[in-house]
Amino acid sequence: MNDLVALLETHGYLIVAAAVLVEQVGVPLPAFPVLIVAGALIAKGALSAPALLALAVIAALIGDFLWFQVGRTHGNRLIGWLCRLSVTSRDCLGRARNGFSRFGLKSLLVTRFVPGLAAAAPSLAGLSGYRRRDFALFDGAGALLWASSGLALGAVFSREVETVLALVTKIGAHALVIAIALGLALAAVLAWRWWRRGAVPGCGCKA
């Protein structure tokens, strides 16, 4: 963890932008903890809040525009595939559609905070035929809210963040083993849910 802090202090802007972009294109590597650590470094004066916020929003928009375009071209097939990977909803396709039909582009303000919907919502926006300009407006606002929340949490609780990082550093190799075990457990859950949804009729996730 100290290595992460050192890297963020030296290459923080690039790492934050890369972490957000990688998560938004669908890789299950959460960027929010990176934003929190970066926020703690903002409190120390090591990084600039406006620059980090701008880079995070731009990176999020790039990833979401990819899903938006794919949603236009592949539609329900893509949404159904995303829902088979979801661990939070038995009928996430139906819920995503219902929520999007009810709130429209306004749902993009909060979908980043809902596991499993970060990619589904931009894809639904593309499937629904919204204009790119309108999508960019609401999606940018949602990205701004999400990124600023992570940075603000890190800045406000910078001492607590440093305490947690120090504790994890002391744990050392044990933390790595725990992280790997959790990752394997998550992969197993995803695989099981994907298989179950494909094998059990009426689960509501097929496109």
C-alpha positions in Angstrom: 0.0 0.0 0.0 2.9 2.4 0.7 4.0 1.6 -2.9 0.5 2.7 -4.1 0.8 6.0 -2.2 4.3 6.6 -3.6 3.1 5.8 -7.1 0.1 8.2 -6.7 2.4 10.9 -5.4 4.6 10.6 -8.4 2.2 9.5 -11.2 -1.2 10.2 -9.5 -2.9 11.9 -12.4 -2.1 9.1 -14.9 -3.0 6.4 -12.4 -6.3 7.9 -11.5 -7.3 8.4 -15.1 -6.2 4.8 -16.0 -8.0 3.3 -13.0 -11.3 5.0 -13.9 -11.0 4.2 -17.6 -10.2 0.5 -16.9 -13.2 0.2 -14.6 -15.6 2.0 -16.9 -14.8 -0.3 -19.8 -15.8 -3.3 -17.7 -12.6 -4.6 -16.0 -13.6 -5.5 -12.3 -10.9 -3.3 -10.7 -12.7 -0.7 -8.5 -11.4 2.8 -9.1 -13.3 4.3 -6.1 -10.7 3.3 -3.5 -8.0 4.8 -5.8 -10.0 8.0 -5.8 -10.2 7.9 -2.0 -6.4 7.5 -1.6 -5.9 10.3 -4.1 -8.2 12.4 -2.1 -6.1 11.8 1.0 -3.1 13.0 -1.0 -5.0 16.1 -2.0 -5.4 16.9 1.7 -1.6 16.6 2.0 -1.1 19.0 -0.9 0.6 16.3 -3.0 -2.0 16.4 -5.8 -4.4 19.0 -7.4 -8.1 18.4 -6.8 -9.3 20.2 -10.0 -6.8 18.3 -12.2 -7.7 14.9 -10.7 -11.4 15.6 -11.0 -11.2 16.7 -14.6 -9.1 13.6 -15.6 -11.5 11.2 -13.7 -14.6 12.7 -15.4 -13.0 12.6 -18.9 -11.8 9.0 -18.4 -15.3 8.0 -17.2 -16.9 9.6 -20.2 -14.6 7.8 -22.6 -15.5 4.4 -21.1 -19.2 5.2 -21.0 -19.3 6.4 -24.6 -17.9 3.1 -25.6 -20.8 1.3 -23.8 -23.2 3.9 -25.3 -22.1 3.1 -28.9 -22.1 -0.7 -28.2 -25.6 -0.3 -26.8 -26.7 1.3 -30.1 -25.3 -1.5 -32.2 -25.9 -4.6 -30.0 -28.7 -3.6 -27.7 -30.5 -6.3 -25.7 -27.9 -8.9 -26.4 -25.3 -6.8 -24.6 -27.5 -5.9 -21.7 -28.5 -9.5 -21.1 -24.8 -10.6 -21.1 -24.0 -7.9 -18.5 -26.9 -9.0 -16.3 -25.6 -12.6 -16.3 -22.5 -11.3 -14.7 -24.3 -9.3 -12.1 -24.2 -10.4 -8.5 -26.7 -7.9 -7.2 -29.9 -8.7 -9.0 -31.8 -11.8 -10.2 -33.6 -9.8 -12.8 -31.2 -6.9 -13.4 -32.2 -6.5 -17.1 -35.8 -5.9 -16.1 -34.8 -3.6 -13.2 -32.4 -1.7 -15.4 -35.0 -1.2 -18.1 -37.7 -0.2 -15.6 -35.4 2.2 -13.9 -34.2 3.7 -17.1 -37.7 4.0 -18.6 -38.9 5.7 -15.4 -36.0 8.2 -14.9 -34.4 8.3 -18.4 -31.0 10.0 -18.6 -31.4 11.2 -15.0 -30.6 7.7 -13.8 -27.1 8.3 -15.1 -26.6 10.6 -12.1 -26.5 7.6 -9.7 -25.8 4.4 -11.6 -22.1 4.5 -10.9 -22.9 4.0 -7.2 -25.0 0.9 -8.0 -22.9 -2.3 -8.6 -23.7 -3.9 -12.0 -25.4 -0.9 -13.6 -22.4 1.2 -14.4 -22.1 -0.3 -17.9 -25.7 -1.3 -18.3 -27.0 2.3 -18.0 -24.9 3.8 -20.8 -25.8 0.8 -23.0 -29.5 1.4 -22.3 -29.1 5.0 -23.2 -27.6 4.0 -26.6 -30.3 1.4 -27.1 -33.0 4.0 -26.3 -31.7 6.3 -29.1 -30.8 9.3 -27.0 -28.6 11.9 -28.6 -25.0 11.9 -27.8 -25.1 15.5 -26.6 -27.8 14.8 -24.1 -26.1 11.6 -22.9 -22.8 13.4 -22.4 -24.5 16.1 -20.3 -26.1 13.7 -17.8 -23.4 11.1 -17.9 -20.8 13.9 -17.2 -22.8 15.1 -14.3 -23.0 11.6 -12.9 -19.3 11.1 -13.3 -18.6 14.5 -11.6 -20.7 13.5 -8.7 -19.1 10.1 -8.4 -15.5 11.2 -8.7 -15.9 14.2 -6.4 -17.5 11.9 -3.8 -14.4 9.6 -3.8 -11.9 12.5 -3.7 -13.9 14.3 -1.0 -14.1 11.2 1.2 -10.4 10.8 0.9 -9.7 14.4 1.7 -12.0 14.6 4.7 -10.9 11.3 6.2 -7.3 11.6 5.2 -6.0 10.6 8.6 -8.2 7.5 8.7 -7.1 6.6 5.2 -3.5 6.8 6.3 -4.2 4.6 9.3 -5.9 2.0 7.2 -3.0 2.0 4.7 -0.5 1.6 7.6 -2.5 -1.3 9.0 -2.6 -3.0 5.6 1.1 -2.5 5.2 1.8 -4.2 8.5 -0.4 -7.1 7.6 1.7 -7.4 4.4 1.6 -10.8 2.7 -1.5 -11.8 4.7 -3.4 -8.9 3.0 -2.3 -10.2 -0.4 -3.5 -13.7 0.4 -6.8 -12.3 1.6 -7.2 -10.2 -1.5 -6.5 -13.1 -3.8 -8.9 -15.3 -1.8 -11.6 -12.7 -2.1 -11.0 -12.3 -5.8 -11.3 -16.0 -6.4 -14.5 -16.1 -4.3 -15.9 -13.3 -6.4 -15.0 -15.0 -9.6 -16.6 -18.2 -8.4 -19.8 -16.4 -7.5 -19.9 -14.7 -10.9 -19.4 -18.0 -12.7 -22.1 -19.8 -10.6 -24.6 -17.0 -11.2 -23.9 -16.9 -14.9 -24.3 -20.7 -15.2 -27.5 -20.7 -13.1 -29.1 -17.9 -15.1 -28.3 -19.7 -18.3 -29.5 -23.0 -17.0 -32.6 -22.1 -15.1 -35.6 -21.0 -17.2 -37.4 -17.8 -16.4 -34.6 -16.0 -14.6 -35.3 -12.9 -16.6 -31.8 -12.2 -17.8 -31.8 -13.5 -21.3 -31.9 -11.0 -24.1 
